Amino acid sequence: MSHSVHPYSHRLGVIRDWKSRWFSENKGYRNALKADLVLREFLQEDLRYFYVSNIQIERNQKSIRIIIRTSRPGMIIGRQGEGMTALRNKILDLFRRNKIDLAGQELKIDIEEVRSPESDAAIAALMIAEGLEKRLPFRRVLKQSLEKITANRDVQGARIRLSGRLGGTDIARSEELKKGRIPLQTLRADIDFARDRARMSYGGIGIKVWIYKGDIFNNKKPAAKI
């Protein structure tokens, strides 16, 4: 019997890389793992409405580098860098409260801009959540979001699924729309996947977004045999 696997983890080592990249000795592994989990959870909540695509963490002996990919970098950076300073202080305060030792490592924060937010699954899921939280009809939100996603040249297929008390009904159900191809079992297929939740007064509505952007092939040619 087959099992559902996260499209990102399914392609790790093939066309995807880890979102946390670091090596540590046995003594520091526990502290570093706890710091990553606490930091990622905090940033996803604190920057929820800044259209953040993903958060990557790189570590070495001298520094911790946090890479935040967002379609609204100006809102995070702030006027004259005030937002970055406030965010850095929040992260350092978070580490102090959770008794996480930086061990002399310097904290670096890099902001990268997402050029095409509609073709990013995490940002698309957040846009859908915002539409539902504004009490727009869920079918209209589904249809308009799918049209915006598939209007991009990079996108060859998209699928959106909503689950919960849609329209405020008493019985939860699921609604889904799909356009184009979504080859989940093809490892070279570049499939972006994200989950989010619309926070309604009567409960949460789960959102899942799949976006297929074509296949990724290895350009390295094998060496010719002599």
VOKOL-986072 format. One line per field, with one value per residue: x, y, z of N, C-alpha, C, CB in turn; residue in one letter. Coordinates in nm, 3 decimals, padded with zeros to 5 digits. Glycine has a CB too. Example, Ala and Ser with C-alpha at 12.3 -4.5 7.8 and 13.67 -1.06 7.14 Angstrom:
<pts>
neast: (01.319/01.285)
nnorth: (-00.569/-00.225)
nup: (00.780/00.708)
caeast: (01.230/01.367)
canorth: (-00.450/-00.106)
caup: (00.780/00.714)
ceast: (01.320/01.290)
cnorth: (-00.330/00.003)
cup: (00.780/00.787)
cbeast: (01.131/01.408)
cbnorth: (-00.447/-00.060)
cbup: (00.905/00.572)
resn: (A/S)
</pts>
This chain:
<pts>
neast: (00.085/00.056/00.192/00.122/00.355/00.547/00.590/00.827/01.020/01.029/01.187/01.435/01.783/01.770/01.647/01.617/01.734/01.842/01.662/01.779/02.114/02.391/02.665/02.747/02.915/02.871/02.818/02.711/02.491/02.229/02.156/02.171/01.976/01.743/01.743/01.701/01.441/01.282/01.334/01.243/00.968/00.893/00.952/00.782/00.536/00.559/00.619/00.403/00.217/00.376/00.422/00.603/00.807/00.992/01.212/01.549/01.831/02.166/02.463/02.786/03.105/03.149/02.927/02.566/02.343/02.050/01.822/01.569/01.310/01.099/00.812/00.775/01.007/01.072/00.892/00.975/01.242/01.212/01.200/01.505/01.628/01.514/01.328/01.479/01.661/01.486/01.384/01.615/01.670/01.444/01.486/01.725/01.631/01.444/01.612/01.738/01.523/01.456/01.680/01.898/02.218/02.434/02.701/02.911/02.867/02.800/02.504/02.341/02.122/01.960/01.771/01.580/01.428/01.121/01.049/00.827/00.552/00.299/00.347/00.456/00.411/00.377/00.327/00.102/-00.079/-00.103/-00.224/-00.473/-00.565/-00.591/-00.798/-01.011/-01.030/-01.127/-01.386/-01.472/-01.649/-01.575/-01.555/-01.519/-01.273/-01.113/-01.129/-01.035/-00.777/-00.656/-00.658/-00.485/-00.246/-00.196/-00.167/00.094/00.395/00.584/00.443/00.302/00.100/-00.149/-00.289/-00.540/-00.658/-00.916/-01.013/-01.247/-01.488/-01.641/-01.773/-01.896/-02.060/-02.213/-02.111/-01.799/-01.611/-01.443/-01.308/-01.190/-00.979/-00.832/-00.584/-00.416/-00.110/00.004/00.253/00.319/00.474/00.699/01.033/01.204/01.034/00.953/00.794/00.620/00.508/00.276/00.135/-00.129/-00.334/-00.651/-00.773/-01.064/-01.364/-01.526/-01.364/-01.072/-00.968/-00.822/-00.558/-00.417/-00.165/-00.048/00.202/00.315/00.609/00.739/01.001/01.318/01.633/01.950/02.227/02.484/02.701/02.787/03.124/03.316/03.388/03.708)
nnorth: (-00.119/00.221/00.528/00.862/01.113/01.395/01.634/01.786/01.665/01.421/01.467/01.536/01.557/01.492/01.693/01.886/02.072/02.068/02.265/02.352/02.389/02.259/02.136/01.961/01.892/01.621/01.738/01.993/01.948/01.904/02.154/02.318/02.207/02.249/02.528/02.583/02.477/02.628/02.886/02.877/02.827/03.059/03.267/03.201/03.256/03.524/03.665/03.621/03.764/03.888/03.773/03.544/03.313/03.091/02.981/02.962/02.817/02.853/02.731/02.778/02.756/03.017/03.179/03.227/03.208/03.342/03.304/03.468/03.437/03.642/03.812/04.069/04.242/04.502/04.565/04.406/04.487/04.759/05.119/05.272/05.046/04.981/04.780/04.545/04.566/04.553/04.295/04.138/04.188/04.072/03.801/03.746/03.790/03.584/03.360/03.398/03.370/03.103/02.982/02.931/02.892/03.090/03.044/03.218/03.269/03.473/03.648/03.657/03.806/03.763/03.897/03.788/03.855/03.741/03.703/03.627/03.602/03.479/03.231/03.087/02.845/02.869/03.144/03.173/03.011/03.162/03.392/03.286/03.215/03.470/03.574/03.404/03.464/03.719/03.672/03.616/03.445/03.100/02.946/03.135/03.240/03.012/02.971/03.218/03.228/03.002/03.075/03.298/03.174/02.988/03.164/03.240/03.203/03.013/02.815/02.497/02.346/02.330/02.283/02.312/02.268/02.279/02.232/02.178/02.364/02.480/02.782/02.818/02.608/02.337/02.083/01.953/01.954/01.882/02.071/02.096/02.217/02.185/02.234/02.165/01.962/01.753/01.583/01.385/01.162/01.174/01.222/01.417/01.623/01.956/02.042/02.257/02.278/02.363/02.420/02.575/02.764/02.899/03.121/03.113/03.241/03.034/02.816/02.648/02.649/02.427/02.457/02.352/02.363/02.283/02.331/02.295/02.326/02.237/02.013/01.930/01.883/01.720/01.897/01.816/01.640/01.297/01.176/01.121/00.799/00.662)
nup: (00.000/-00.084/00.053/00.161/00.097/00.192/-00.059/-00.067/00.109/-00.016/-00.235/-00.144/-00.174/-00.438/-00.617/-00.431/-00.142/00.206/00.448/00.676/00.727/00.855/01.056/01.354/01.664/01.901/02.147/02.098/01.938/02.035/02.149/01.920/01.751/01.903/01.906/01.633/01.590/01.771/01.676/01.408/01.445/01.583/01.395/01.181/01.292/01.380/01.147/00.987/00.823/00.640/00.401/00.376/00.216/00.262/00.528/00.586/00.749/00.824/00.965/01.115/01.283/01.358/01.305/01.282/01.026/00.903/00.652/00.499/00.282/00.106/-00.034/00.031/00.112/00.196/00.400/00.611/00.650/00.703/00.769/00.717/00.815/01.060/01.114/01.082/01.292/01.511/01.471/01.503/01.775/01.888/01.826/01.966/02.226/02.235/02.233/02.479/02.659/02.618/02.707/02.533/02.418/02.230/02.198/02.132/01.864/01.578/01.495/01.190/00.955/00.656/00.390/00.124/-00.188/-00.324/-00.650/-00.804/-00.652/-00.681/-00.787/-00.585/-00.344/-00.061/-00.022/-00.184/-00.041/00.191/00.089/00.017/00.271/00.386/00.226/00.297/00.571/00.555/00.508/00.247/-00.017/-00.026/-00.260/-00.460/-00.379/-00.411/-00.693/-00.804/-00.695/-00.807/-01.076/-01.072/-00.997/-01.208/-01.416/-01.442/-01.632/-01.559/-01.427/-01.465/-01.372/-01.110/-00.784/-00.541/-00.214/00.021/00.357/00.613/00.810/00.578/00.458/00.699/00.775/00.969/00.941/00.862/00.557/00.242/-00.027/-00.359/-00.621/-00.941/-01.192/-01.487/-01.479/-01.209/-01.129/-00.886/-00.825/-00.980/-00.948/-01.052/-01.100/-01.040/-00.778/-00.578/-00.250/00.007/00.333/00.515/00.748/00.781/01.012/01.150/01.313/01.390/01.389/01.247/00.901/00.690/00.452/00.152/-00.092/-00.410/-00.652/-00.974/-01.154/-01.382/-01.505/-01.357/-01.480/-01.467/-01.567/-01.600/-01.801/-01.855/-01.834/-02.127/-02.253/-02.305)
caeast: (00.000/00.137/00.170/00.141/00.483/00.560/00.662/00.962/01.109/01.038/01.286/01.562/01.897/01.751/01.642/01.596/01.837/01.786/01.636/01.878/02.241/02.498/02.720/02.778/02.962/02.766/02.785/02.633/02.382/02.100/02.131/02.150/01.847/01.639/01.743/01.639/01.297/01.221/01.348/01.155/00.830/00.873/00.952/00.663/00.422/00.583/00.622/00.296/00.151/00.478/00.433/00.730/00.805/01.057/01.318/01.663/01.927/02.301/02.549/02.924/03.158/03.156/02.804/02.437/02.286/01.908/01.782/01.423/01.264/00.968/00.775/00.766/01.127/01.072/00.813/01.056/01.361/01.167/01.263/01.644/01.669/01.459/01.263/01.582/01.714/01.384/01.376/01.734/01.652/01.342/01.548/01.818/01.548/01.387/01.717/01.759/01.407/01.459/01.811/01.976/02.349/02.488/02.839/02.999/02.836/02.739/02.374/02.327/01.989/01.956/01.637/01.578/01.297/01.056/01.009/00.695/00.484/00.183/00.392/00.514/00.301/00.356/00.265/-00.033/-00.162/-00.131/-00.323/-00.602/-00.606/-00.637/-00.928/-01.112/-01.047/-01.208/-01.521/-01.509/-01.697/-01.459/-01.545/-01.461/-01.132/-01.049/-01.121/-00.948/-00.639/-00.606/-00.634/-00.365/-00.129/-00.172/-00.139/00.239/00.454/00.659/00.353/00.240/-00.016/-00.170/-00.400/-00.570/-00.755/-00.963/-01.079/-01.298/-01.628/-01.645/-01.894/-01.955/-02.155/-02.188/-02.036/-01.677/-01.595/-01.329/-01.331/-01.062/-00.973/-00.704/-00.567/-00.286/-00.053/00.075/00.314/00.378/00.567/00.818/01.129/01.263/00.930/00.968/00.663/00.622/00.392/00.266/00.013/-00.158/-00.464/-00.728/-00.823/-01.199/-01.424/-01.589/-01.264/-00.973/-00.986/-00.692/-00.530/-00.302/-00.140/00.056/00.232/00.411/00.682/00.820/01.100/01.456/01.726/02.091/02.296/02.619/02.710/02.885/03.253/03.325/03.477/03.818)
canorth: (00.000/00.342/00.626/01.000/01.167/01.538/01.651/01.842/01.562/01.314/01.504/01.574/01.487/01.476/01.831/01.975/02.074/02.085/02.404/02.382/02.332/02.275/02.017/01.992/01.783/01.561/01.826/02.108/01.912/01.921/02.297/02.374/02.159/02.320/02.667/02.586/02.453/02.744/03.002/02.862/02.842/03.200/03.350/03.172/03.324/03.668/03.721/03.552/03.849/03.952/03.690/03.472/03.189/02.990/03.026/02.871/02.844/02.800/02.746/02.734/02.780/03.159/03.256/03.167/03.290/03.317/03.355/03.480/03.468/03.705/03.899/04.206/04.264/04.636/04.568/04.344/04.569/04.883/05.245/05.283/04.923/04.969/04.650/04.442/04.580/04.502/04.151/04.081/04.194/03.971/03.668/03.733/03.777/03.449/03.267/03.414/03.314/02.958/02.937/02.879/02.957/03.110/02.996/03.312/03.281/03.598/03.631/03.729/03.792/03.804/03.901/03.767/03.887/03.646/03.783/03.587/03.548/03.395/03.096/03.029/02.776/02.922/03.276/03.152/02.960/03.274/03.478/03.218/03.228/03.607/03.587/03.335/03.536/03.837/03.619/03.605/03.309/03.013/02.901/03.246/03.245/02.898/02.992/03.331/03.193/02.908/03.152/03.378/03.085/02.930/03.270/03.254/03.118/02.902/02.714/02.404/02.284/02.371/02.216/02.374/02.189/02.339/02.134/02.237/02.410/02.576/02.862/02.820/02.498/02.258/01.961/01.982/01.881/01.925/02.118/02.095/02.259/02.147/02.274/02.121/01.836/01.749/01.449/01.375/01.050/01.199/01.286/01.536/01.726/02.066/02.065/02.338/02.241/02.437/02.407/02.690/02.751/03.022/03.124/03.167/03.249/02.905/02.708/02.665/02.586/02.385/02.493/02.284/02.414/02.219/02.405/02.222/02.423/02.169/01.915/01.973/01.782/01.745/01.942/01.759/01.528/01.199/01.184/01.030/00.684/00.658)
caup: (00.000/-00.091/00.159/00.120/00.140/00.166/-00.186/-00.048/00.165/-00.115/-00.336/-00.081/-00.230/-00.582/-00.668/-00.316/-00.038/00.339/00.486/00.780/00.680/00.953/01.120/01.493/01.748/01.986/02.260/02.056/01.848/02.103/02.161/01.787/01.702/01.979/01.858/01.500/01.603/01.838/01.588/01.291/01.491/01.617/01.275/01.102/01.356/01.389/01.011/00.914/00.722/00.556/00.280/00.382/00.140/00.346/00.619/00.583/00.856/00.801/01.084/01.123/01.417/01.388/01.284/01.247/00.919/00.879/00.521/00.493/00.146/00.117/-00.145/00.085/00.194/00.254/00.524/00.717/00.675/00.767/00.731/00.763/00.881/01.195/01.127/01.099/01.428/01.602/01.453/01.566/01.921/01.924/01.818/02.079/02.346/02.228/02.275/02.624/02.731/02.604/02.758/02.420/02.416/02.096/02.201/02.064/01.721/01.537/01.431/01.064/00.895/00.516/00.332/-00.021/-00.245/-00.414/-00.765/-00.852/-00.534/-00.713/-00.821/-00.464/-00.275/00.075/-00.033/-00.237/00.068/00.281/00.022/00.029/00.412/00.407/00.162/00.379/00.697/00.524/00.487/00.107/-00.049/-00.045/-00.401/-00.535/-00.340/-00.478/-00.838/-00.835/-00.659/-00.908/-01.199/-01.052/-00.996/-01.340/-01.513/-01.455/-01.736/-01.498/-01.369/-01.560/-01.307/-00.972/-00.715/-00.412/-00.137/00.146/00.445/00.737/00.807/00.468/00.459/00.833/00.796/01.089/00.905/00.787/00.431/00.163/-00.164/-00.429/-00.760/-01.002/-01.331/-01.537/-01.429/-01.081/-01.123/-00.753/-00.815/-01.062/-00.859/-01.113/-01.112/-00.945/-00.717/-00.456/-00.168/00.133/00.413/00.600/00.816/00.796/01.150/01.150/01.447/01.420/01.378/01.142/00.770/00.639/00.313/00.091/-00.228/-00.490/-00.775/-01.058/-01.237/-01.483/-01.461/-01.341/-01.527/-01.435/-01.689/-01.610/-01.893/-01.812/-01.904/-02.242/-02.235/-02.401)
ceast: (00.089/00.099/00.193/00.271/00.487/00.642/00.802/01.059/01.129/01.150/01.419/01.676/01.887/01.749/01.623/01.714/01.769/01.766/01.720/02.007/02.350/02.544/02.761/02.833/02.849/02.723/02.690/02.511/02.245/02.061/02.098/02.015/01.732/01.628/01.675/01.487/01.225/01.222/01.252/01.008/00.799/00.862/00.828/00.540/00.438/00.575/00.510/00.239/00.251/00.508/00.570/00.716/00.867/01.169/01.428/01.764/02.059/02.386/02.693/02.977/03.152/03.022/02.682/02.372/02.142/01.870/01.630/01.385/01.121/00.941/00.762/00.887/01.130/00.998/00.891/01.175/01.323/01.242/01.400/01.687/01.616/01.395/01.364/01.640/01.615/01.374/01.495/01.721/01.549/01.402/01.644/01.742/01.483/01.487/01.742/01.647/01.407/01.593/01.893/02.105/02.400/02.633/02.932/02.973/02.766/02.608/02.365/02.188/01.994/01.812/01.649/01.437/01.247/00.997/00.867/00.616/00.368/00.223/00.462/00.402/00.271/00.286/00.123/-00.128/-00.198/-00.234/-00.463/-00.655/-00.658/-00.775/-01.040/-01.138/-01.126/-01.353/-01.565/-01.558/-01.580/-01.444/-01.483/-01.310/-01.054/-01.025/-01.025/-00.802/-00.578/-00.575/-00.507/-00.239/-00.096/-00.147/00.011/00.294/00.525/00.568/00.289/00.120/-00.027/-00.292/-00.417/-00.678/-00.787/-01.037/-01.123/-01.444/-01.642/-01.779/-01.963/-02.055/-02.118/-02.102/-01.915/-01.671/-01.474/-01.374/-01.194/-01.078/-00.835/-00.701/-00.426/-00.241/00.013/00.137/00.390/00.484/00.694/00.918/01.189/01.161/00.947/00.830/00.680/00.493/00.394/00.132/-00.005/-00.296/-00.528/-00.795/-00.958/-01.256/-01.486/-01.492/-01.169/-01.013/-00.848/-00.678/-00.407/-00.289/-00.025/00.077/00.343/00.475/00.771/00.921/01.238/01.547/01.867/02.164/02.435/02.619/02.814/03.011/03.259/03.425/03.583/03.855)
cnorth: (00.125/00.437/00.766/01.053/01.315/01.558/01.707/01.735/01.446/01.338/01.551/01.490/01.464/01.613/01.932/01.965/02.096/02.233/02.447/02.311/02.362/02.138/02.055/01.868/01.735/01.655/01.938/02.076/01.940/02.069/02.359/02.332/02.230/02.465/02.677/02.571/02.574/02.866/02.994/02.882/02.989/03.287/03.326/03.241/03.475/03.735/03.664/03.635/03.932/03.870/03.622/03.339/03.075/03.053/02.920/02.915/02.775/02.829/02.708/02.771/02.927/03.231/03.166/03.260/03.247/03.383/03.352/03.521/03.521/03.791/04.045/04.236/04.400/04.644/04.506/04.432/04.698/05.005/05.256/05.161/04.904/04.833/04.539/04.445/04.523/04.350/04.081/04.078/04.092/03.831/03.645/03.717/03.638/03.345/03.276/03.348/03.161/02.897/02.867/02.961/02.968/03.067/03.087/03.329/03.414/03.570/03.719/03.702/03.847/03.796/03.886/03.789/03.775/03.726/03.753/03.523/03.455/03.251/03.028/02.971/02.836/03.057/03.264/03.101/03.071/03.370/03.418/03.232/03.367/03.629/03.522/03.408/03.667/03.801/03.626/03.465/03.218/02.965/03.011/03.257/03.133/02.927/03.105/03.299/03.099/02.980/03.237/03.292/03.036/03.036/03.290/03.157/02.996/02.786/02.629/02.331/02.329/02.300/02.280/02.292/02.262/02.234/02.204/02.276/02.520/02.649/02.866/02.710/02.415/02.136/01.998/01.898/01.937/01.969/02.131/02.143/02.227/02.192/02.234/01.990/01.856/01.609/01.427/01.265/01.070/01.281/01.413/01.649/01.830/02.103/02.140/02.309/02.321/02.411/02.534/02.670/02.889/03.018/03.194/03.166/03.116/02.788/02.734/02.594/02.554/02.414/02.416/02.334/02.336/02.302/02.331/02.319/02.357/02.075/01.979/01.859/01.822/01.780/01.882/01.637/01.427/01.206/01.081/00.919/00.682/00.512)
cup: (00.000/00.023/00.104/00.179/00.105/00.038/-00.172/00.001/00.068/-00.216/-00.276/-00.137/-00.379/-00.648/-00.555/-00.220/00.097/00.370/00.606/00.741/00.782/01.003/01.261/01.563/01.838/02.098/02.217/01.973/01.910/02.111/02.025/01.730/01.772/01.930/01.723/01.509/01.663/01.746/01.468/01.330/01.522/01.492/01.190/01.160/01.353/01.251/00.925/00.800/00.640/00.431/00.273/00.310/00.220/00.427/00.618/00.689/00.822/00.924/01.051/01.261/01.457/01.382/01.261/01.144/00.894/00.747/00.513/00.351/00.154/-00.005/-00.100/00.173/00.262/00.385/00.640/00.753/00.745/00.719/00.798/00.846/01.021/01.218/01.150/01.240/01.530/01.594/01.518/01.718/01.969/01.925/01.934/02.210/02.352/02.276/02.425/02.703/02.727/02.646/02.650/02.411/02.273/02.085/02.119/01.916/01.692/01.463/01.307/01.006/00.753/00.465/00.181/-00.073/-00.336/-00.530/-00.812/-00.737/-00.567/-00.745/-00.703/-00.379/-00.138/00.070/-00.087/-00.127/00.166/00.221/00.032/00.172/00.440/00.346/00.243/00.510/00.679/00.492/00.340/00.079/-00.087/-00.189/-00.488/-00.506/-00.409/-00.626/-00.873/-00.804/-00.762/-01.038/-01.188/-01.058/-01.136/-01.448/-01.534/-01.560/-01.678/-01.459/-01.479/-01.500/-01.163/-00.915/-00.578/-00.342/-00.006/00.227/00.573/00.722/00.703/00.466/00.594/00.860/00.919/01.060/00.820/00.660/00.357/00.025/-00.231/-00.573/-00.815/-01.147/-01.376/-01.473/-01.294/-01.067/-00.992/-00.744/-00.899/-00.980/-00.919/-01.131/-01.001/-00.891/-00.585/-00.379/-00.039/00.199/00.496/00.661/00.826/00.934/01.153/01.292/01.487/01.406/01.262/01.013/00.715/00.490/00.267/-00.054/-00.290/-00.617/-00.850/-01.156/-01.342/-01.422/-01.452/-01.381/-01.491/-01.565/-01.706/-01.701/-01.846/-01.896/-02.016/-02.216/-02.345/-02.431)
cbeast: (-00.096/00.119/00.265/00.021/00.601/00.627/00.583/00.959/01.053/00.905/01.231/01.553/01.915/01.620/01.527/01.464/01.944/01.877/01.489/01.829/02.281/02.452/02.842/02.654/03.084/02.815/02.914/02.717/02.392/02.105/02.251/02.262/01.836/01.670/01.887/01.697/01.272/01.296/01.491/01.175/00.806/00.988/01.078/00.639/00.407/00.719/00.757/00.186/00.052/00.607/00.409/00.775/00.879/01.111/01.263/01.729/01.872/02.364/02.496/03.012/03.300/03.251/02.821/02.343/02.371/01.818/01.847/01.368/01.273/00.960/00.644/00.635/01.250/01.014/00.680/01.104/01.433/01.180/01.174/01.662/01.815/01.358/01.181/01.694/01.744/01.247/01.368/01.858/01.609/01.224/01.622/01.911/01.439/01.341/01.848/01.769/01.277/01.429/01.791/01.895/02.450/02.476/02.847/03.138/02.748/02.835/02.259/02.439/01.879/02.050/01.563/01.629/01.303/00.945/01.105/00.707/00.435/00.107/00.485/00.596/00.333/00.490/00.349/-00.029/-00.088/-00.003/-00.284/-00.590/-00.488/-00.536/-00.925/-01.068/-00.911/-01.146/-01.620/-01.390/-01.801/-01.468/-01.685/-01.533/-01.117/-01.136/-01.259/-00.992/-00.635/-00.709/-00.753/-00.373/-00.153/-00.289/-00.203/00.307/00.552/00.735/00.242/00.343/-00.005/-00.188/-00.374/-00.615/-00.702/-01.054/-00.984/-01.215/-01.674/-01.620/-01.989/-02.020/-02.161/-02.319/-02.128/-01.552/-01.723/-01.225/-01.409/-01.000/-01.005/-00.681/-00.590/-00.182/00.048/-00.023/00.410/00.269/00.498/00.780/01.239/01.324/00.789/01.038/00.588/00.635/00.392/00.285/00.018/-00.153/-00.448/-00.835/-00.722/-01.290/-01.530/-01.708/-01.332/-00.838/-01.068/-00.672/-00.509/-00.318/-00.107/00.018/00.275/00.341/00.767/00.890/01.104/01.485/01.713/02.157/02.307/02.672/02.745/02.827/03.370/03.364/03.396/03.942)
cbnorth: (00.000/00.411/00.599/01.089/01.091/01.611/01.740/01.960/01.510/01.298/01.612/01.558/01.358/01.397/01.845/01.941/02.184/02.020/02.423/02.337/02.389/02.363/01.960/02.044/01.827/01.429/01.886/02.199/01.764/01.860/02.367/02.330/02.007/02.317/02.720/02.475/02.328/02.776/03.013/02.723/02.756/03.250/03.323/03.022/03.277/03.694/03.694/03.514/03.941/03.974/03.775/03.449/03.207/02.875/03.051/02.869/02.794/02.862/02.660/02.798/02.731/03.225/03.349/03.147/03.278/03.371/03.271/03.583/03.341/03.790/03.851/04.224/04.250/04.733/04.493/04.204/04.600/04.871/05.366/05.411/04.917/05.079/04.620/04.462/04.728/04.565/04.116/04.160/04.335/03.977/03.651/03.855/03.887/03.417/03.296/03.562/03.367/02.919/02.842/02.886/02.879/03.255/02.853/03.270/03.163/03.678/03.664/03.688/03.866/03.716/04.035/03.625/04.019/03.561/03.761/03.488/03.660/03.454/03.099/03.135/02.629/02.935/03.368/03.051/02.847/03.350/03.499/03.068/03.195/03.706/03.527/03.191/03.566/03.914/03.695/03.640/03.314/02.893/02.862/03.379/03.234/02.772/03.022/03.454/03.128/02.796/03.242/03.451/02.965/02.844/03.401/03.230/03.199/02.951/02.781/02.302/02.130/02.525/02.062/02.523/02.045/02.463/02.015/02.359/02.461/02.506/02.810/02.951/02.408/02.215/01.860/01.955/01.892/01.813/02.256/01.955/02.409/01.994/02.428/02.228/01.780/01.781/01.428/01.348/00.923/01.273/01.189/01.500/01.663/02.189/01.931/02.492/02.087/02.588/02.281/02.824/02.687/03.039/03.196/03.086/03.359/02.883/02.572/02.613/02.678/02.236/02.647/02.128/02.566/02.070/02.554/02.104/02.512/02.271/01.795/02.019/01.761/01.620/02.091/01.721/01.578/01.059/01.162/01.107/00.552/00.736)
cbup: (00.123/-00.227/00.279/00.163/00.074/00.287/-00.276/00.051/00.298/-00.188/-00.424/00.073/-00.162/-00.614/-00.770/-00.244/-00.066/00.444/00.516/00.924/00.539/01.071/01.039/01.566/01.832/02.046/02.318/01.982/01.810/02.244/02.224/01.693/01.723/02.132/01.848/01.413/01.690/01.969/01.538/01.228/01.616/01.705/01.192/01.095/01.502/01.452/00.945/01.009/00.790/00.636/00.154/00.528/00.006/00.260/00.765/00.443/00.995/00.673/01.200/01.008/01.425/01.295/01.166/01.375/00.789/00.996/00.405/00.598/00.053/00.245/-00.208/00.167/00.108/00.158/00.504/00.673/00.544/00.915/00.770/00.846/00.886/01.221/01.004/00.995/01.460/01.571/01.305/01.525/01.964/01.826/01.684/02.086/02.349/02.085/02.199/02.660/02.670/02.461/02.878/02.285/02.504/02.057/02.148/02.082/01.675/01.447/01.530/00.963/00.980/00.429/00.369/-00.057/-00.322/-00.340/-00.879/-00.972/-00.449/-00.831/-00.941/-00.385/-00.260/00.148/-00.125/-00.355/00.143/00.314/-00.127/-00.011/00.505/00.348/00.023/00.408/00.758/00.407/00.573/00.016/-00.165/00.047/-00.455/-00.501/-00.186/-00.462/-00.896/-00.755/-00.520/-00.933/-01.231/-00.917/-00.903/-01.381/-01.468/-01.320/-01.820/-01.376/-01.284/-01.606/-01.314/-00.963/-00.702/-00.429/-00.109/00.118/00.476/00.776/00.949/00.334/00.357/00.857/00.671/01.152/00.829/00.875/00.343/00.151/-00.167/-00.427/-00.775/-00.992/-01.349/-01.512/-01.529/-00.959/-01.243/-00.651/-00.857/-01.194/-00.823/-01.248/-01.106/-01.012/-00.693/-00.490/-00.137/00.109/00.506/00.519/00.958/00.681/01.244/01.056/01.450/01.329/01.360/01.189/00.672/00.665/00.296/00.096/-00.226/-00.525/-00.743/-01.133/-01.149/-01.570/-01.556/-01.195/-01.680/-01.366/-01.689/-01.470/-02.034/-01.819/-01.805/-02.370/-02.234/-02.347)
resn: (M/S/H/S/V/H/P/Y/S/H/R/L/G/V/I/R/D/W/K/S/R/W/F/S/E/N/K/G/Y/R/N/A/L/K/A/D/L/V/L/R/E/F/L/Q/E/D/L/R/Y/F/Y/V/S/N/I/Q/I/E/R/N/Q/K/S/I/R/I/I/I/R/T/S/R/P/G/M/I/I/G/R/Q/G/E/G/M/T/A/L/R/N/K/I/L/D/L/F/R/R/N/K/I/D/L/A/G/Q/E/L/K/I/D/I/E/E/V/R/S/P/E/S/D/A/A/I/A/A/L/M/I/A/E/G/L/E/K/R/L/P/F/R/R/V/L/K/Q/S/L/E/K/I/T/A/N/R/D/V/Q/G/A/R/I/R/L/S/G/R/L/G/G/T/D/I/A/R/S/E/E/L/K/K/G/R/I/P/L/Q/T/L/R/A/D/I/D/F/A/R/D/R/A/R/M/S/Y/G/G/I/G/I/K/V/W/I/Y/K/G/D/I/F/N/N/K/K/P/A/A/K/I)
</pts>
